[in-house]
Amino acid sequence: MSKDRRTFSREFKIKVIEAYRSGQTAVELSRQFELHPNVIYEWDRQYRKDPEHAFGTQRQTSDPSRAYEERIAELERMVGRLALENDFLKKTLAIAKSISSKDNPGNMKP
């Protein structure tokens, strides 16, 4: 199963960059924060280039209704995925019950 794309706040990115610049290696930080080292290198490059405007979010300048639409679409995908998982588990449970009732026919209640 693939991981969903994660988003990080500007404050978090700066915290990671400050730790990187204080002497911790990118590998250590990548293990600690579950990031790829290349992400840390890229964040550091962006911050060095323009500390004032680094990591500015595009969503802040966009239409707020667009953010709501994206969130609704994300939640609809999640509901669909959970419905599929629920159906699968219900079918699996029914199969398991039918197998166990065939194995122990004397334990069935009237």
C-alpha positions as CSV (number, residue, x, y, z in Angstrom):
1,M,0.0,0.0,0.0
2,S,1.4,3.4,-1.0
3,K,1.9,6.1,1.5
4,D,-0.2,9.3,1.2
5,R,1.7,12.4,0.5
6,R,2.4,14.2,3.8
7,T,2.5,18.0,4.2
8,F,4.6,19.7,6.8
9,S,4.3,23.2,8.3
10,R,6.8,25.9,7.7
11,E,7.7,25.7,11.4
12,F,8.4,22.0,11.2
13,K,10.6,22.4,8.1
14,I,12.6,25.2,9.8
15,K,13.0,23.1,12.9
16,V,14.5,20.2,10.8
17,I,16.8,22.6,9.0
18,E,18.0,24.2,12.2
19,A,18.8,20.7,13.6
20,Y,20.6,19.9,10.3
21,R,22.6,23.1,10.5
22,S,23.5,22.5,14.2
23,G,25.4,19.4,13.2
24,Q,23.0,16.5,13.0
25,T,23.3,14.6,9.8
26,A,20.5,14.3,7.3
27,V,20.5,10.6,7.8
28,E,20.0,10.9,11.5
29,L,17.2,13.5,11.0
30,S,15.6,11.3,8.3
31,R,15.3,8.4,10.7
32,Q,14.1,10.6,13.5
33,F,11.4,12.4,11.5
34,E,10.7,9.6,9.0
35,L,11.8,11.7,6.0
36,H,14.1,10.9,3.0
37,P,17.5,12.7,3.3
38,N,16.9,14.3,-0.1
39,V,13.9,16.1,1.4
40,I,16.1,17.6,4.1
41,Y,18.7,18.7,1.5
42,E,16.0,20.2,-0.7
43,W,14.4,22.1,2.3
44,D,17.9,23.4,3.3
45,R,18.5,24.6,-0.3
46,Q,15.2,26.4,-0.5
47,Y,15.8,28.0,2.9
48,R,19.3,29.2,2.0
49,K,18.0,30.6,-1.3
50,D,15.2,32.8,0.3
51,P,14.7,32.4,4.1
52,E,11.9,35.0,4.2
53,H,9.7,33.3,1.6
54,A,10.8,29.7,1.9
55,F,8.0,27.2,2.3
56,G,5.2,29.7,1.6
57,T,2.1,27.7,0.9
58,Q,0.3,28.2,-2.4
59,R,-3.0,27.3,-0.7
60,Q,-2.9,30.6,1.3
61,T,-3.0,32.6,-1.9
62,S,-5.6,30.4,-3.6
63,D,-9.3,30.4,-3.3
64,P,-10.4,29.0,0.1
65,S,-13.3,27.1,-1.5
66,R,-10.7,25.2,-3.5
67,A,-9.1,24.0,-0.3
68,Y,-12.6,22.8,0.9
69,E,-13.2,21.0,-2.4
70,E,-9.8,19.2,-2.1
71,R,-10.6,18.2,1.5
72,I,-14.0,16.9,0.5
73,A,-12.5,14.9,-2.3
74,E,-9.9,13.5,0.0
75,L,-12.6,12.5,2.5
76,E,-14.7,10.9,-0.2
77,R,-11.7,8.8,-1.3
78,M,-11.2,7.7,2.3
79,V,-14.9,6.8,2.7
80,G,-14.7,4.7,-0.5
81,R,-11.6,2.9,0.6
82,L,-13.0,2.2,4.0
83,A,-16.3,0.9,2.5
84,L,-14.3,-1.5,0.3
85,E,-12.3,-2.7,3.3
86,N,-15.5,-3.1,5.3
87,D,-17.1,-5.2,2.5
88,F,-14.0,-7.3,2.2
89,L,-13.9,-8.0,6.0
90,K,-17.6,-8.9,6.1
91,K,-17.2,-11.4,3.3
92,T,-14.1,-12.9,4.9
93,L,-16.0,-13.2,8.2
94,A,-18.9,-14.9,6.5
95,I,-16.6,-17.4,4.8
96,A,-14.7,-18.1,8.0
97,K,-18.0,-18.7,9.8
98,S,-19.2,-21.1,7.1
99,I,-16.0,-23.0,7.3
100,S,-16.0,-23.3,11.0
101,S,-19.7,-24.4,11.1
102,K,-18.8,-27.2,8.6
103,D,-15.9,-28.3,10.8
104,N,-18.0,-28.4,14.0
105,P,-21.6,-29.1,13.1
106,G,-22.5,-30.2,16.7
107,N,-21.7,-26.8,18.2
108,M,-24.5,-25.0,16.3
109,K,-27.4,-23.5,18.3
110,P,-31.0,-24.1,17.1
